[in-house]
């Protein structure tokens, strides 16, 4: 099998301008889901003494940061 080598030495690099402050605007439904997750973590800590956190990640976050409208939200617990 022949191998191919690729060099990126001559590719011109462009810096991405990162804004000073970043924000994400949640819909009412998204805000309710986040509030529910926050309430859950507080209740588990009070009831069972377990300190935990819920994080939102993945394609939904990417789309929100890029300000794209996406109606599907997947989650895992």
PyMOL Python script that loads the backbone (N, CA, C, O; Angstrom):
from pymol import cmd

cmd.read_pdbstr("""\
ATOM      1  N   UNK A   1       0.835  -1.157   0.000  1.00  0.00           N
ATOM      2  CA  UNK A   1       0.000   0.000   0.000  1.00  0.00           C
ATOM      3  C   UNK A   1       0.897   1.243   0.000  1.00  0.00           C
ATOM      4  O   UNK A   1       1.812   1.351   0.817  1.00  0.00           O
ATOM      5  N   UNK A   2       0.638   2.157  -0.896  1.00  0.00           N
ATOM      6  CA  UNK A   2       1.436   3.376  -0.985  1.00  0.00           C
ATOM      7  C   UNK A   2       0.937   4.390   0.038  1.00  0.00           C
ATOM      8  O   UNK A   2      -0.265   4.531   0.261  1.00  0.00           O
ATOM      9  N   UNK A   3       1.871   5.081   0.644  1.00  0.00           N
ATOM     10  CA  UNK A   3       1.466   6.101   1.617  1.00  0.00           C
ATOM     11  C   UNK A   3       1.552   7.480   0.971  1.00  0.00           C
ATOM     12  O   UNK A   3       2.396   7.728   0.110  1.00  0.00           O
ATOM     13  N   UNK A   4       0.689   8.342   1.391  1.00  0.00           N
ATOM     14  CA  UNK A   4       0.659   9.705   0.881  1.00  0.00           C
ATOM     15  C   UNK A   4       0.919  10.651   2.035  1.00  0.00           C
ATOM     16  O   UNK A   4       0.363  10.497   3.122  1.00  0.00           O
ATOM     17  N   UNK A   5       1.769  11.626   1.786  1.00  0.00           N
ATOM     18  CA  UNK A   5       2.046  12.580   2.848  1.00  0.00           C
ATOM     19  C   UNK A   5       1.485  13.937   2.448  1.00  0.00           C
ATOM     20  O   UNK A   5       1.512  14.322   1.279  1.00  0.00           O
ATOM     21  N   UNK A   6       0.987  14.637   3.426  1.00  0.00           N
ATOM     22  CA  UNK A   6       0.361  15.924   3.196  1.00  0.00           C
ATOM     23  C   UNK A   6       0.988  16.937   4.138  1.00  0.00           C
ATOM     24  O   UNK A   6       1.089  16.697   5.341  1.00  0.00           O
ATOM     25  N   UNK A   7       1.407  18.061   3.592  1.00  0.00           N
ATOM     26  CA  UNK A   7       2.019  19.106   4.412  1.00  0.00           C
ATOM     27  C   UNK A   7       1.125  20.341   4.426  1.00  0.00           C
ATOM     28  O   UNK A   7       0.588  20.750   3.397  1.00  0.00           O
ATOM     29  N   UNK A   8       0.980  20.912   5.584  1.00  0.00           N
ATOM     30  CA  UNK A   8       0.181  22.126   5.721  1.00  0.00           C
ATOM     31  C   UNK A   8       1.069  23.355   5.940  1.00  0.00           C
ATOM     32  O   UNK A   8       0.580  24.409   6.346  1.00  0.00           O
ATOM     33  N   UNK A   9       2.371  23.219   5.672  1.00  0.00           N
ATOM     34  CA  UNK A   9       3.310  24.314   5.901  1.00  0.00           C
ATOM     35  C   UNK A   9       2.971  25.555   5.088  1.00  0.00           C
ATOM     36  O   UNK A   9       3.207  26.672   5.547  1.00  0.00           O
ATOM     37  N   UNK A  10       2.429  25.383   3.907  1.00  0.00           N
ATOM     38  CA  UNK A  10       2.191  26.519   3.023  1.00  0.00           C
ATOM     39  C   UNK A  10       0.757  27.031   3.082  1.00  0.00           C
ATOM     40  O   UNK A  10       0.376  27.903   2.301  1.00  0.00           O
ATOM     41  N   UNK A  11      -0.026  26.504   3.989  1.00  0.00           N
ATOM     42  CA  UNK A  11      -1.402  26.968   4.147  1.00  0.00           C
ATOM     43  C   UNK A  11      -1.368  28.258   4.964  1.00  0.00           C
ATOM     44  O   UNK A  11      -0.777  28.307   6.043  1.00  0.00           O
ATOM     45  N   UNK A  12      -2.006  29.296   4.437  1.00  0.00           N
ATOM     46  CA  UNK A  12      -2.022  30.570   5.137  1.00  0.00           C
ATOM     47  C   UNK A  12      -2.990  30.489   6.317  1.00  0.00           C
ATOM     48  O   UNK A  12      -4.143  30.087   6.162  1.00  0.00           O
ATOM     49  N   UNK A  13      -2.510  30.873   7.482  1.00  0.00           N
ATOM     50  CA  UNK A  13      -3.317  30.794   8.698  1.00  0.00           C
ATOM     51  C   UNK A  13      -4.068  32.099   8.905  1.00  0.00           C
ATOM     52  O   UNK A  13      -3.505  33.184   8.759  1.00  0.00           O
ATOM     53  N   UNK A  14      -5.344  31.980   9.246  1.00  0.00           N
ATOM     54  CA  UNK A  14      -6.155  33.145   9.555  1.00  0.00           C
ATOM     55  C   UNK A  14      -6.682  32.998  10.975  1.00  0.00           C
ATOM     56  O   UNK A  14      -7.255  31.967  11.330  1.00  0.00           O
ATOM     57  N   UNK A  15      -6.492  34.004  11.759  1.00  0.00           N
ATOM     58  CA  UNK A  15      -6.970  33.981  13.140  1.00  0.00           C
ATOM     59  C   UNK A  15      -8.462  34.284  13.186  1.00  0.00           C
ATOM     60  O   UNK A  15      -8.970  35.114  12.432  1.00  0.00           O
ATOM     61  N   UNK A  16      -9.141  33.603  14.076  1.00  0.00           N
ATOM     62  CA  UNK A  16     -10.566  33.834  14.282  1.00  0.00           C
ATOM     63  C   UNK A  16     -10.701  34.852  15.409  1.00  0.00           C
ATOM     64  O   UNK A  16     -10.100  34.697  16.472  1.00  0.00           O
ATOM     65  N   UNK A  17     -11.488  35.883  15.171  1.00  0.00           N
ATOM     66  CA  UNK A  17     -11.715  36.900  16.187  1.00  0.00           C
ATOM     67  C   UNK A  17     -12.742  36.390  17.191  1.00  0.00           C
ATOM     68  O   UNK A  17     -13.879  36.088  16.827  1.00  0.00           O
ATOM     69  N   UNK A  18     -12.342  36.298  18.438  1.00  0.00           N
ATOM     70  CA  UNK A  18     -13.233  35.821  19.490  1.00  0.00           C
ATOM     71  C   UNK A  18     -13.821  37.039  20.200  1.00  0.00           C
ATOM     72  O   UNK A  18     -13.073  37.912  20.641  1.00  0.00           O
ATOM     73  N   UNK A  19     -15.146  37.112  20.316  1.00  0.00           N
ATOM     74  CA  UNK A  19     -15.752  38.262  20.994  1.00  0.00           C
ATOM     75  C   UNK A  19     -15.361  38.313  22.466  1.00  0.00           C
ATOM     76  O   UNK A  19     -15.083  37.281  23.077  1.00  0.00           O
ATOM     77  N   UNK A  20     -15.342  39.512  23.031  1.00  0.00           N
ATOM     78  CA  UNK A  20     -14.993  39.671  24.448  1.00  0.00           C
ATOM     79  C   UNK A  20     -15.983  38.954  25.349  1.00  0.00           C
ATOM     80  O   UNK A  20     -15.589  38.300  26.315  1.00  0.00           O
ATOM     81  N   UNK A  21     -17.251  39.074  25.038  1.00  0.00           N
ATOM     82  CA  UNK A  21     -18.272  38.378  25.818  1.00  0.00           C
ATOM     83  C   UNK A  21     -19.105  37.511  24.877  1.00  0.00           C
ATOM     84  O   UNK A  21     -19.441  37.917  23.765  1.00  0.00           O
ATOM     85  N   UNK A  22     -19.420  36.338  25.339  1.00  0.00           N
ATOM     86  CA  UNK A  22     -20.254  35.435  24.555  1.00  0.00           C
ATOM     87  C   UNK A  22     -21.530  35.184  25.339  1.00  0.00           C
ATOM     88  O   UNK A  22     -21.509  35.065  26.564  1.00  0.00           O
ATOM     89  N   UNK A  23     -22.636  35.107  24.623  1.00  0.00           N
ATOM     90  CA  UNK A  23     -23.893  34.832  25.288  1.00  0.00           C
ATOM     91  C   UNK A  23     -24.754  33.934  24.407  1.00  0.00           C
ATOM     92  O   UNK A  23     -24.622  33.910  23.183  1.00  0.00           O
ATOM     93  N   UNK A  24     -25.616  33.215  25.057  1.00  0.00           N
ATOM     94  CA  UNK A  24     -26.551  32.333  24.372  1.00  0.00           C
ATOM     95  C   UNK A  24     -27.940  32.673  24.901  1.00  0.00           C
ATOM     96  O   UNK A  24     -28.146  32.754  26.112  1.00  0.00           O
ATOM     97  N   UNK A  25     -28.877  32.869  24.004  1.00  0.00           N
ATOM     98  CA  UNK A  25     -30.250  33.165  24.399  1.00  0.00           C
ATOM     99  C   UNK A  25     -31.082  31.890  24.314  1.00  0.00           C
ATOM    100  O   UNK A  25     -31.180  31.262  23.260  1.00  0.00           O
ATOM    101  N   UNK A  26     -31.672  31.526  25.437  1.00  0.00           N
ATOM    102  CA  UNK A  26     -32.489  30.317  25.491  1.00  0.00           C
ATOM    103  C   UNK A  26     -33.942  30.638  25.184  1.00  0.00           C
ATOM    104  O   UNK A  26     -34.443  31.716  25.506  1.00  0.00           O
ATOM    105  N   UNK A  27     -34.604  29.680  24.556  1.00  0.00           N
ATOM    106  CA  UNK A  27     -36.048  29.792  24.387  1.00  0.00           C
ATOM    107  C   UNK A  27     -36.688  29.512  25.746  1.00  0.00           C
ATOM    108  O   UNK A  27     -36.008  29.068  26.670  1.00  0.00           O
ATOM    109  N   UNK A  28     -37.973  29.763  25.870  1.00  0.00           N
ATOM    110  CA  UNK A  28     -38.670  29.500  27.128  1.00  0.00           C
ATOM    111  C   UNK A  28     -38.574  28.017  27.501  1.00  0.00           C
ATOM    112  O   UNK A  28     -38.348  27.679  28.663  1.00  0.00           O
ATOM    113  N   UNK A  29     -38.746  27.142  26.515  1.00  0.00           N
ATOM    114  CA  UNK A  29     -38.686  25.698  26.777  1.00  0.00           C
ATOM    115  C   UNK A  29     -37.278  25.276  27.202  1.00  0.00           C
ATOM    116  O   UNK A  29     -37.123  24.474  28.123  1.00  0.00           O
ATOM    117  N   UNK A  30     -36.264  25.806  26.542  1.00  0.00           N
ATOM    118  CA  UNK A  30     -34.879  25.465  26.900  1.00  0.00           C
ATOM    119  C   UNK A  30     -34.565  25.949  28.307  1.00  0.00           C
ATOM    120  O   UNK A  30     -33.893  25.254  29.069  1.00  0.00           O
ATOM    121  N   UNK A  31     -35.046  27.135  28.654  1.00  0.00           N
ATOM    122  CA  UNK A  31     -34.837  27.675  29.990  1.00  0.00           C
ATOM    123  C   UNK A  31     -35.512  26.796  31.043  1.00  0.00           C
ATOM    124  O   UNK A  31     -34.955  26.582  32.120  1.00  0.00           O
ATOM    125  N   UNK A  32     -36.701  26.290  30.742  1.00  0.00           N
ATOM    126  CA  UNK A  32     -37.416  25.410  31.669  1.00  0.00           C
ATOM    127  C   UNK A  32     -36.655  24.103  31.882  1.00  0.00           C
ATOM    128  O   UNK A  32     -36.592  23.594  33.001  1.00  0.00           O
ATOM    129  N   UNK A  33     -36.076  23.562  30.809  1.00  0.00           N
ATOM    130  CA  UNK A  33     -35.295  22.319  30.929  1.00  0.00           C
ATOM    131  C   UNK A  33     -34.069  22.554  31.800  1.00  0.00           C
ATOM    132  O   UNK A  33     -33.761  21.740  32.671  1.00  0.00           O
ATOM    133  N   UNK A  34     -33.368  23.659  31.571  1.00  0.00           N
ATOM    134  CA  UNK A  34     -32.179  23.964  32.382  1.00  0.00           C
ATOM    135  C   UNK A  34     -32.560  24.188  33.844  1.00  0.00           C
ATOM    136  O   UNK A  34     -31.839  23.758  34.745  1.00  0.00           O
ATOM    137  N   UNK A  35     -33.680  24.856  34.084  1.00  0.00           N
ATOM    138  CA  UNK A  35     -34.148  25.074  35.459  1.00  0.00           C
ATOM    139  C   UNK A  35     -34.477  23.743  36.128  1.00  0.00           C
ATOM    140  O   UNK A  35     -34.164  23.543  37.302  1.00  0.00           O
ATOM    141  N   UNK A  36     -35.106  22.835  35.388  1.00  0.00           N
ATOM    142  CA  UNK A  36     -35.437  21.515  35.919  1.00  0.00           C
ATOM    143  C   UNK A  36     -34.164  20.753  36.307  1.00  0.00           C
ATOM    144  O   UNK A  36     -34.110  20.125  37.364  1.00  0.00           O
ATOM    145  N   UNK A  37     -33.157  20.811  35.459  1.00  0.00           N
ATOM    146  CA  UNK A  37     -31.887  20.147  35.769  1.00  0.00           C
ATOM    147  C   UNK A  37     -31.224  20.761  36.997  1.00  0.00           C
ATOM    148  O   UNK A  37     -30.687  20.038  37.836  1.00  0.00           O
ATOM    149  N   UNK A  38     -31.257  22.094  37.111  1.00  0.00           N
ATOM    150  CA  UNK A  38     -30.701  22.761  38.294  1.00  0.00           C
ATOM    151  C   UNK A  38     -31.434  22.350  39.560  1.00  0.00           C
ATOM    152  O   UNK A  38     -30.808  22.088  40.587  1.00  0.00           O
ATOM    153  N   UNK A  39     -32.769  22.292  39.488  1.00  0.00           N
ATOM    154  CA  UNK A  39     -33.570  21.874  40.647  1.00  0.00           C
ATOM    155  C   UNK A  39     -33.214  20.445  41.049  1.00  0.00           C
ATOM    156  O   UNK A  39     -33.123  20.135  42.237  1.00  0.00           O
ATOM    157  N   UNK A  40     -33.016  19.584  40.068  1.00  0.00           N
ATOM    158  CA  UNK A  40     -32.663  18.189  40.346  1.00  0.00           C
ATOM    159  C   UNK A  40     -31.354  18.107  41.121  1.00  0.00           C
ATOM    160  O   UNK A  40     -31.265  17.391  42.118  1.00  0.00           O
ATOM    161  N   UNK A  41     -30.332  18.841  40.666  1.00  0.00           N
ATOM    162  CA  UNK A  41     -29.032  18.770  41.348  1.00  0.00           C
ATOM    163  C   UNK A  41     -29.138  19.282  42.780  1.00  0.00           C
ATOM    164  O   UNK A  41     -28.494  18.741  43.679  1.00  0.00           O
ATOM    165  N   UNK A  42     -29.945  20.320  43.001  1.00  0.00           N
ATOM    166  CA  UNK A  42     -30.126  20.839  44.366  1.00  0.00           C
ATOM    167  C   UNK A  42     -30.843  19.816  45.243  1.00  0.00           C
ATOM    168  O   UNK A  42     -30.469  19.608  46.397  1.00  0.00           O
ATOM    169  N   UNK A  43     -31.868  19.183  44.694  1.00  0.00           N
ATOM    170  CA  UNK A  43     -32.639  18.202  45.457  1.00  0.00           C
ATOM    171  C   UNK A  43     -31.783  16.984  45.814  1.00  0.00           C
ATOM    172  O   UNK A  43     -31.862  16.480  46.934  1.00  0.00           O
ATOM    173  N   UNK A  44     -30.975  16.515  44.882  1.00  0.00           N
ATOM    174  CA  UNK A  44     -30.107  15.353  45.145  1.00  0.00           C
ATOM    175  C   UNK A  44     -29.092  15.693  46.236  1.00  0.00           C
ATOM    176  O   UNK A  44     -28.778  14.857  47.082  1.00  0.00           O
ATOM    177  N   UNK A  45     -28.579  16.930  46.209  1.00  0.00           N
ATOM    178  CA  UNK A  45     -27.625  17.321  47.245  1.00  0.00           C
ATOM    179  C   UNK A  45     -28.302  17.378  48.617  1.00  0.00           C
ATOM    180  O   UNK A  45     -27.748  16.896  49.605  1.00  0.00           O
ATOM    181  N   UNK A  46     -29.505  17.971  48.675  1.00  0.00           N
ATOM    182  CA  UNK A  46     -30.228  18.073  49.950  1.00  0.00           C
ATOM    183  C   UNK A  46     -30.660  16.711  50.472  1.00  0.00           C
ATOM    184  O   UNK A  46     -30.521  16.429  51.662  1.00  0.00           O
ATOM    185  N   UNK A  47     -31.182  15.867  49.589  1.00  0.00           N
ATOM    186  CA  UNK A  47     -31.749  14.584  50.007  1.00  0.00           C
ATOM    187  C   UNK A  47     -30.679  13.524  50.262  1.00  0.00           C
ATOM    188  O   UNK A  47     -30.720  12.826  51.275  1.00  0.00           O
ATOM    189  N   UNK A  48     -29.717  13.405  49.336  1.00  0.00           N
ATOM    190  CA  UNK A  48     -28.742  12.317  49.410  1.00  0.00           C
ATOM    191  C   UNK A  48     -27.318  12.771  49.718  1.00  0.00           C
ATOM    192  O   UNK A  48     -26.423  11.941  49.879  1.00  0.00           O
ATOM    193  N   UNK A  49     -27.106  14.082  49.799  1.00  0.00           N
ATOM    194  CA  UNK A  49     -25.761  14.586  50.064  1.00  0.00           C
ATOM    195  C   UNK A  49     -24.820  14.429  48.882  1.00  0.00           C
ATOM    196  O   UNK A  49     -23.601  14.475  49.045  1.00  0.00           O
ATOM    197  N   UNK A  50     -25.379  14.244  47.693  1.00  0.00           N
ATOM    198  CA  UNK A  50     -24.561  14.053  46.489  1.00  0.00           C
ATOM    199  C   UNK A  50     -24.425  15.388  45.761  1.00  0.00           C
ATOM    200  O   UNK A  50     -25.417  15.991  45.353  1.00  0.00           O
ATOM    201  N   UNK A  51     -23.198  15.831  45.608  1.00  0.00           N
ATOM    202  CA  UNK A  51     -22.947  17.079  44.892  1.00  0.00           C
ATOM    203  C   UNK A  51     -22.608  16.747  43.445  1.00  0.00           C
ATOM    204  O   UNK A  51     -21.610  16.083  43.166  1.00  0.00           O
ATOM    205  N   UNK A  52     -23.447  17.214  42.532  1.00  0.00           N
ATOM    206  CA  UNK A  52     -23.257  16.909  41.120  1.00  0.00           C
ATOM    207  C   UNK A  52     -23.639  18.122  40.287  1.00  0.00           C
ATOM    208  O   UNK A  52     -24.135  19.116  40.818  1.00  0.00           O
ATOM    209  N   UNK A  53     -23.412  18.041  39.004  1.00  0.00           N
ATOM    210  CA  UNK A  53     -23.827  19.124  38.112  1.00  0.00           C
ATOM    211  C   UNK A  53     -24.311  18.524  36.804  1.00  0.00           C
ATOM    212  O   UNK A  53     -23.890  17.438  36.405  1.00  0.00           O
ATOM    213  N   UNK A  54     -25.192  19.243  36.153  1.00  0.00           N
ATOM    214  CA  UNK A  54     -25.681  18.844  34.844  1.00  0.00           C
ATOM    215  C   UNK A  54     -25.077  19.794  33.825  1.00  0.00           C
ATOM    216  O   UNK A  54     -25.055  21.007  34.035  1.00  0.00           O
ATOM    217  N   UNK A  55     -24.598  19.254  32.745  1.00  0.00           N
ATOM    218  CA  UNK A  55     -23.991  20.081  31.706  1.00  0.00           C
ATOM    219  C   UNK A  55     -24.675  19.837  30.378  1.00  0.00           C
ATOM    220  O   UNK A  55     -25.096  18.722  30.073  1.00  0.00           O
ATOM    221  N   UNK A  56     -24.776  20.874  29.609  1.00  0.00           N
ATOM    222  CA  UNK A  56     -25.360  20.779  28.282  1.00  0.00           C
ATOM    223  C   UNK A  56     -24.203  20.813  27.291  1.00  0.00           C
ATOM    224  O   UNK A  56     -23.339  21.687  27.361  1.00  0.00           O
ATOM    225  N   UNK A  57     -24.195  19.850  26.366  1.00  0.00           N
ATOM    226  CA  UNK A  57     -23.078  19.755  25.429  1.00  0.00           C
ATOM    227  C   UNK A  57     -23.544  19.208  24.092  1.00  0.00           C
ATOM    228  O   UNK A  57     -24.678  18.749  23.956  1.00  0.00           O
ATOM    229  N   UNK A  58     -22.673  19.260  23.123  1.00  0.00           N
ATOM    230  CA  UNK A  58     -22.950  18.627  21.837  1.00  0.00           C
ATOM    231  C   UNK A  58     -23.445  19.583  20.772  1.00  0.00           C
ATOM    232  O   UNK A  58     -23.196  20.788  20.822  1.00  0.00           O
ATOM    233  N   UNK A  59     -24.153  19.017  19.807  1.00  0.00           N
ATOM    234  CA  UNK A  59     -24.608  19.759  18.641  1.00  0.00           C
ATOM    235  C   UNK A  59     -25.560  20.888  18.964  1.00  0.00           C
ATOM    236  O   UNK A  59     -25.549  21.918  18.290  1.00  0.00           O
ATOM    237  N   UNK A  60     -26.388  20.713  19.986  1.00  0.00           N
ATOM    238  CA  UNK A  60     -27.313  21.776  20.362  1.00  0.00           C
ATOM    239  C   UNK A  60     -26.543  23.007  20.808  1.00  0.00           C
ATOM    240  O   UNK A  60     -26.884  24.127  20.428  1.00  0.00           O
ATOM    241  N   UNK A  61     -25.499  22.806  21.617  1.00  0.00           N
ATOM    242  CA  UNK A  61     -24.675  23.925  22.078  1.00  0.00           C
ATOM    243  C   UNK A  61     -23.991  24.591  20.888  1.00  0.00           C
ATOM    244  O   UNK A  61     -23.975  25.818  20.787  1.00  0.00           O
ATOM    245  N   UNK A  62     -23.432  23.794  19.997  1.00  0.00           N
ATOM    246  CA  UNK A  62     -22.781  24.332  18.796  1.00  0.00           C
ATOM    247  C   UNK A  62     -23.748  25.200  17.999  1.00  0.00           C
ATOM    248  O   UNK A  62     -23.400  26.299  17.568  1.00  0.00           O
ATOM    249  N   UNK A  63     -24.966  24.696  17.809  1.00  0.00           N
ATOM    250  CA  UNK A  63     -25.952  25.438  17.034  1.00  0.00           C
ATOM    251  C   UNK A  63     -26.374  26.726  17.752  1.00  0.00           C
ATOM    252  O   UNK A  63     -26.576  27.751  17.101  1.00  0.00           O
ATOM    253  N   UNK A  64     -26.510  26.688  19.070  1.00  0.00           N
ATOM    254  CA  UNK A  64     -26.873  27.892  19.815  1.00  0.00           C
ATOM    255  C   UNK A  64     -25.761  28.935  19.724  1.00  0.00           C
ATOM    256  O   UNK A  64     -26.036  30.120  19.535  1.00  0.00           O
ATOM    257  N   UNK A  65     -24.513  28.503  19.858  1.00  0.00           N
ATOM    258  CA  UNK A  65     -23.386  29.429  19.769  1.00  0.00           C
ATOM    259  C   UNK A  65     -23.305  30.037  18.370  1.00  0.00           C
ATOM    260  O   UNK A  65     -22.976  31.214  18.218  1.00  0.00           O
ATOM    261  N   UNK A  66     -23.602  29.243  17.361  1.00  0.00           N
ATOM    262  CA  UNK A  66     -23.585  29.733  15.977  1.00  0.00           C
ATOM    263  C   UNK A  66     -24.885  30.429  15.590  1.00  0.00           C
ATOM    264  O   UNK A  66     -25.057  30.848  14.445  1.00  0.00           O
ATOM    265  N   UNK A  67     -25.804  30.551  16.558  1.00  0.00           N
ATOM    266  CA  UNK A  67     -27.090  31.203  16.364  1.00  0.00           C
ATOM    267  C   UNK A  67     -27.935  30.556  15.264  1.00  0.00           C
ATOM    268  O   UNK A  67     -28.611  31.234  14.491  1.00  0.00           O
ATOM    269  N   UNK A  68     -27.873  29.231  15.221  1.00  0.00           N
ATOM    270  CA  UNK A  68     -28.700  28.489  14.280  1.00  0.00           C
ATOM    271  C   UNK A  68     -29.915  27.967  15.026  1.00  0.00           C
ATOM    272  O   UNK A  68     -29.816  27.562  16.185  1.00  0.00           O
ATOM    273  N   UNK A  69     -31.040  27.977  14.371  1.00  0.00           N
ATOM    274  CA  UNK A  69     -32.268  27.479  14.981  1.00  0.00           C
ATOM    275  C   UNK A  69     -32.330  25.969  14.790  1.00  0.00           C
ATOM    276  O   UNK A  69     -32.265  25.470  13.666  1.00  0.00           O
ATOM    277  N   UNK A  70     -32.456  25.259  15.883  1.00  0.00           N
ATOM    278  CA  UNK A  70     -32.529  23.808  15.828  1.00  0.00           C
ATOM    279  C   UNK A  70     -33.581  23.369  16.830  1.00  0.00           C
ATOM    280  O   UNK A  70     -33.503  23.750  17.999  1.00  0.00           O
ATOM    281  N   UNK A  71     -34.531  22.606  16.424  1.00  0.00           N
ATOM    282  CA  UNK A  71     -35.663  22.299  17.296  1.00  0.00           C
ATOM    283  C   UNK A  71     -35.496  21.016  18.104  1.00  0.00           C
ATOM    284  O   UNK A  71     -36.308  20.750  18.990  1.00  0.00           O
ATOM    285  N   UNK A  72     -34.496  20.234  17.836  1.00  0.00           N
ATOM    286  CA  UNK A  72     -34.337  18.965  18.539  1.00  0.00           C
ATOM    287  C   UNK A  72     -33.283  19.086  19.631  1.00  0.00           C
ATOM    288  O   UNK A  72     -32.175  19.563  19.387  1.00  0.00           O
ATOM    289  N   UNK A  73     -33.627  18.663  20.806  1.00  0.00           N
ATOM    290  CA  UNK A  73     -32.701  18.672  21.933  1.00  0.00           C
ATOM    291  C   UNK A  73     -32.607  17.253  22.457  1.00  0.00           C
ATOM    292  O   UNK A  73     -33.613  16.684  22.882  1.00  0.00           O
ATOM    293  N   UNK A  74     -31.407  16.667  22.433  1.00  0.00           N
ATOM    294  CA  UNK A  74     -31.191  15.331  22.971  1.00  0.00           C
ATOM    295  C   UNK A  74     -30.523  15.468  24.324  1.00  0.00           C
ATOM    296  O   UNK A  74     -29.785  16.426  24.557  1.00  0.00           O
ATOM    297  N   UNK A  75     -30.765  14.540  25.204  1.00  0.00           N
ATOM    298  CA  UNK A  75     -30.129  14.607  26.512  1.00  0.00           C
ATOM    299  C   UNK A  75     -29.893  13.206  27.044  1.00  0.00           C
ATOM    300  O   UNK A  75     -30.559  12.249  26.649  1.00  0.00           O
ATOM    301  N   UNK A  76     -28.922  13.108  27.955  1.00  0.00           N
ATOM    302  CA  UNK A  76     -28.626  11.863  28.649  1.00  0.00           C
ATOM    303  C   UNK A  76     -28.475  12.172  30.122  1.00  0.00           C
ATOM    304  O   UNK A  76     -27.925  13.212  30.487  1.00  0.00           O
ATOM    305  N   UNK A  77     -28.948  11.297  30.956  1.00  0.00           N
ATOM    306  CA  UNK A  77     -28.790  11.459  32.393  1.00  0.00           C
ATOM    307  C   UNK A  77     -27.948  10.330  32.928  1.00  0.00           C
ATOM    308  O   UNK A  77     -27.688  10.270  34.129  1.00  0.00           O
TER     309      UNK A  77
END
""", "prot")
cmd.dss("prot")
cmd.show_as("cartoon", "prot")
cmd.util.cbc("prot")
cmd.orient("prot")
